Amino acid sequence: MFTRRIIRRWQGVALSLIGIVATLWLGLTGQLALYIHPRYFVFTMVMAVIAAVLALAAFALAPAATDEHHHEKAETRATRWGWLWPAGSILTIAAAVVGLLVLPPSTLTTATVSQRGLNGSASALVQNDAGKLAGGDYSSFTVRDWASLLRSGAGADFFAGKTATVTGFVTPDKSDPANVFFVTRFVVTCCAVDAQPIGVPVYHPGWQNEYKNDSWVTLTSGFRPNPNSTSRESVVLIPDTITPVAQPAQPYVY
Amino acid sequence: MPLPATDKRGLPAPVIAAAGPAGAVRGRSAAGLLVGVAVLTVLFLVRFLVPTPADGAGMANAARDFATLSISVVIESLPFVFLGIVLSIAVQIWLPEGLLLRRLPRTPFLRRIVLSLLGMLLPVCECGNVPLARGLMVNGLTVAESMTFLFAAPILNPITIITTQQAFGWDNNILVARILGGFLIANLVGWIYSRHPRPADLLTPRFQAACAVDDHHGGQQGKSARSVRMFVQETGAMMPALFIGAALAGIIQVAVSREVLVTLGSNPVWSVVALMLLAFVVAICSNVDAFFILSFGATFMPGAIVAFLVFGPMIDVKMLALLRTTFTSKTLVQLSVLVALCAAVLGLAVNYVH
């Protein structure tokens, strides 16, 4: 009964602390961008610090302020949901420790690319209107800008003579995986949960022998008509050199 | 005195006695703080000492993405949950008692409208509203009025509105439909139950006894101590739901095939039904549910998103568990069916107008 009471009473604070420590650590080591949009960084860190102070105050003041007797009943009533038996609580806490404090932080992978459909989200691509893009400074274009242009239906004529420098991770093309891969990025609106994959097709037969899925590459190349006319992608990049790079600090685009 | 063992607050005498000498309290506080700092240090040590290989520790991609998605829900939601808790502590403990109830209009209809807007001043999500509504009933609100408050407050509340706006902007009028829909449904429920001949029958017998010793009346304790206790209570109610909800969100994202989601999501009727079921099961707080459902925005029709955002804050597994402390099972079944029908109609309307 004693353990049970301790768990019931402290599991919220324990889970809070796990979340706070994970947040602060990600913030201090510059990895918050793996999970949330940069506009939340300051707010997230400030709330984590405030919550940490409150949690420590709970440890300091709660024993003195506890009136076990009547309070005990209130808690029993308030939290008796099916899955929330003490075992469930311990499991939740253990899972939170593993998920937030033990696992290495990571970006989303090609598994989510295929789950969500590459270049399948209108909102991730239409946002940059093609009219503005068409006259822009091509040297500063991102994967997202090029993907938007490709999707907007600009033909091979438009792309002739234009050079793109793009960085992203390698995702196989569904229709022609032997010859084409995509330089892929995720577009994030709020946090990684809403990430939508976008990418630019690269024609490089036998690429699978050189580059692994999910590995990061950077390349500079002009756009050409796709030599394989059966492929779904009509315009592709055909680079001379592809350089493997480390995953950038901000793997997502916004 | 005829009250030998307990004082007015119903506390057993030994607790009072134990908290008596200031020195003992200070000693226990210092010890408690030490425990807290120790726990915090251990957690930090774990995080800093565990090696973080760049290749994801050999996990399969799907497992990695499950973890990443779930973690991102937690990291994104946590600050908003904490903000809600801090504000609800401020409103319930640091504002003068009764300040909010004093100036309500007399006409029942207007009273309910004002009460449904009360959430604007009490930015707590649905889990925080149940104890609050109980307190309000003790202070003289009718059952129907408390229901209106209970269902409107989680939606008509600044944090929910801000997060919904952040997540969806003004796309497809999701934000407007959510606010108006929540307001109308809450007032409709209030109106229907205001016509109940014996409103007391809607409440559990235990409720009267329970609220008689409700926390809001433990006024003699220091405000800081009560604030801290409320923090413990609120995190206890919300954190498990948040973490489990995040894990569920991650699993659904990874495991349910895209084809199923797209097929369900593009059907005007089934998309609404599917997301309402999801809302009922995941039981995520209204403060942050917009972030949760955002990932479905690309595949599901806007009416389904609206139904999720309106139904979820009012009825879900967690809310039913919390509401069972106050209302009878029969009342809750009626309420669930009523709210579900309203939310479905709203969602379908948005889908077909869209």
Boltz contact constraints between the chains, C-beta under 6 A:
constraints:
  - contact:
      token1: [A, 12]
      token2: [B, 235]
      max_distance: 6.0
  - contact:
      token1: [A, 12]
      token2: [B, 236]
      max_distance: 6.0
  - contact:
      token1: [A, 12]
      token2: [B, 239]
      max_distance: 6.0
  - contact:
      token1: [A, 13]
      token2: [B, 232]
      max_distance: 6.0
  - contact:
      token1: [A, 13]
      token2: [B, 235]
      max_distance: 6.0
  - contact:
      token1: [A, 15]
      token2: [B, 239]
      max_distance: 6.0
  - contact:
      token1: [A, 15]
      token2: [B, 243]
      max_distance: 6.0
  - contact:
      token1: [A, 16]
      token2: [B, 235]
      max_distance: 6.0
  - contact:
      token1: [A, 16]
      token2: [B, 239]
      max_distance: 6.0
  - contact:
      token1: [A, 17]
      token2: [B, 43]
      max_distance: 6.0
  - contact:
      token1: [A, 19]
      token2: [B, 74]
      max_distance: 6.0
  - contact:
      token1: [A, 19]
      token2: [B, 78]
      max_distance: 6.0
  - contact:
      token1: [A, 21]
      token2: [B, 43]
      max_distance: 6.0
  - contact:
      token1: [A, 21]
      token2: [B, 44]
      max_distance: 6.0
  - contact:
      token1: [A, 21]
      token2: [B, 47]
      max_distance: 6.0
  - contact:
      token1: [A, 23]
      token2: [B, 75]
      max_distance: 6.0
  - contact:
      token1: [A, 25]
      token2: [B, 47]
      max_distance: 6.0
  - contact:
      token1: [A, 35]
      token2: [B, 71]
      max_distance: 6.0
  - contact:
      token1: [A, 35]
      token2: [B, 72]
      max_distance: 6.0
  - contact:
      token1: [A, 35]
      token2: [B, 75]
      max_distance: 6.0
  - contact:
      token1: [A, 36]
      token2: [B, 75]
      max_distance: 6.0
  - contact:
      token1: [A, 36]
      token2: [B, 76]
      max_distance: 6.0
  - contact:
      token1: [A, 43]
      token2: [B, 79]
      max_distance: 6.0
  - contact:
      token1: [A, 44]
      token2: [B, 79]
      max_distance: 6.0
  - contact:
      token1: [A, 47]
      token2: [B, 79]
      max_distance: 6.0
  - contact:
      token1: [A, 47]
      token2: [B, 82]
      max_distance: 6.0
  - contact:
      token1: [A, 47]
      token2: [B, 83]
      max_distance: 6.0
  - contact:
      token1: [A, 51]
      token2: [B, 82]
      max_distance: 6.0
  - contact:
      token1: [A, 54]
      token2: [B, 231]
      max_distance: 6.0
  - contact:
      token1: [A, 56]
      token2: [B, 36]
      max_distance: 6.0
  - contact:
      token1: [A, 57]
      token2: [B, 228]
      max_distance: 6.0
  - contact:
      token1: [A, 58]
      token2: [B, 228]
      max_distance: 6.0
  - contact:
      token1: [A, 58]
      token2: [B, 231]
      max_distance: 6.0
  - contact:
      token1: [A, 58]
      token2: [B, 232]
      max_distance: 6.0
  - contact:
      token1: [A, 59]
      token2: [B, 32]
      max_distance: 6.0
  - contact:
      token1: [A, 59]
      token2: [B, 33]
      max_distance: 6.0
  - contact:
      token1: [A, 59]
      token2: [B, 35]
      max_distance: 6.0
  - contact:
      token1: [A, 59]
      token2: [B, 36]
      max_distance: 6.0
  - contact:
      token1: [A, 60]
      token2: [B, 29]
      max_distance: 6.0
  - contact:
      token1: [A, 60]
      token2: [B, 32]
      max_distance: 6.0
  - contact:
      token1: [A, 60]
      token2: [B, 33]
      max_distance: 6.0
  - contact:
      token1: [A, 61]
      token2: [B, 225]
      max_distance: 6.0
  - contact:
      token1: [A, 61]
      token2: [B, 228]
      max_distance: 6.0
  - contact:
      token1: [A, 62]
      token2: [B, 228]
      max_distance: 6.0
  - contact:
      token1: [A, 62]
      token2: [B, 232]
      max_distance: 6.0
  - contact:
      token1: [A, 63]
      token2: [B, 28]
      max_distance: 6.0
  - contact:
      token1: [A, 63]
      token2: [B, 32]
      max_distance: 6.0
  - contact:
      token1: [A, 64]
      token2: [B, 19]
      max_distance: 6.0
  - contact:
      token1: [A, 64]
      token2: [B, 25]
      max_distance: 6.0
  - contact:
      token1: [A, 64]
      token2: [B, 28]
      max_distance: 6.0
  - contact:
      token1: [A, 65]
      token2: [B, 225]
      max_distance: 6.0
  - contact:
      token1: [A, 65]
      token2: [B, 229]
      max_distance: 6.0
  - contact:
      token1: [A, 67]
      token2: [B, 11]
      max_distance: 6.0
  - contact:
      token1: [A, 67]
      token2: [B, 15]
      max_distance: 6.0
  - contact:
      token1: [A, 69]
      token2: [B, 12]
      max_distance: 6.0
  - contact:
      token1: [A, 70]
      token2: [B, 10]
      max_distance: 6.0
  - contact:
      token1: [A, 70]
      token2: [B, 213]
      max_distance: 6.0
  - contact:
      token1: [A, 77]
      token2: [B, 325]
      max_distance: 6.0
  - contact:
      token1: [A, 78]
      token2: [B, 237]
      max_distance: 6.0
  - contact:
      token1: [A, 81]
      token2: [B, 321]
      max_distance: 6.0
  - contact:
      token1: [A, 84]
      token2: [B, 240]
      max_distance: 6.0
  - contact:
      token1: [A, 92]
      token2: [B, 240]
      max_distance: 6.0
  - contact:
      token1: [A, 92]
      token2: [B, 243]
      max_distance: 6.0
  - contact:
      token1: [A, 96]
      token2: [B, 243]
      max_distance: 6.0
  - contact:
      token1: [A, 99]
      token2: [B, 67]
      max_distance: 6.0
  - contact:
      token1: [A, 99]
      token2: [B, 71]
      max_distance: 6.0
  - contact:
      token1: [A, 101]
      token2: [B, 46]
      max_distance: 6.0
  - contact:
      token1: [A, 101]
      token2: [B, 47]
      max_distance: 6.0
  - contact:
      token1: [A, 102]
      token2: [B, 50]
      max_distance: 6.0
  - contact:
      token1: [A, 103]
      token2: [B, 67]
      max_distance: 6.0
  - contact:
      token1: [A, 104]
      token2: [B, 52]
      max_distance: 6.0
  - contact:
      token1: [A, 104]
      token2: [B, 53]
      max_distance: 6.0
  - contact:
      token1: [A, 104]
      token2: [B, 57]
      max_distance: 6.0
  - contact:
      token1: [A, 106]
      token2: [B, 56]
      max_distance: 6.0
  - contact:
      token1: [A, 106]
      token2: [B, 64]
      max_distance: 6.0
  - contact:
      token1: [A, 106]
      token2: [B, 68]
      max_distance: 6.0
  - contact:
      token1: [A, 108]
      token2: [B, 65]
      max_distance: 6.0
  - contact:
      token1: [A, 108]
      token2: [B, 68]
      max_distance: 6.0
  - contact:
      token1: [A, 109]
      token2: [B, 61]
      max_distance: 6.0
  - contact:
      token1: [A, 109]
      token2: [B, 64]
      max_distance: 6.0
  - contact:
      token1: [A, 109]
      token2: [B, 65]
      max_distance: 6.0
  - contact:
      token1: [A, 111]
      token2: [B, 61]
      max_distance: 6.0
  - contact:
      token1: [A, 111]
      token2: [B, 62]
      max_distance: 6.0
  - contact:
      token1: [A, 111]
      token2: [B, 65]
      max_distance: 6.0
  - contact:
      token1: [A, 112]
      token2: [B, 65]
      max_distance: 6.0
  - contact:
      token1: [A, 115]
      token2: [B, 258]
      max_distance: 6.0
  - contact:
      token1: [A, 121]
      token2: [B, 298]
      max_distance: 6.0
  - contact:
      token1: [A, 190]
      token2: [B, 167]
      max_distance: 6.0
  - contact:
      token1: [A, 190]
      token2: [B, 291]
      max_distance: 6.0
  - contact:
      token1: [A, 190]
      token2: [B, 294]
      max_distance: 6.0
  - contact:
      token1: [A, 191]
      token2: [B, 72]
      max_distance: 6.0
  - contact:
      token1: [A, 191]
      token2: [B, 76]
      max_distance: 6.0
  - contact:
      token1: [A, 192]
      token2: [B, 68]
      max_distance: 6.0
  - contact:
      token1: [A, 192]
      token2: [B, 72]
      max_distance: 6.0
  - contact:
      token1: [A, 193]
      token2: [B, 69]
      max_distance: 6.0
  - contact:
      token1: [A, 193]
      token2: [B, 72]
      max_distance: 6.0
  - contact:
      token1: [A, 193]
      token2: [B, 73]
      max_distance: 6.0
  - contact:
      token1: [A, 193]
      token2: [B, 295]
      max_distance: 6.0
  - contact:
      token1: [A, 194]
      token2: [B, 294]
      max_distance: 6.0
  - contact:
      token1: [A, 194]
      token2: [B, 295]
      max_distance: 6.0
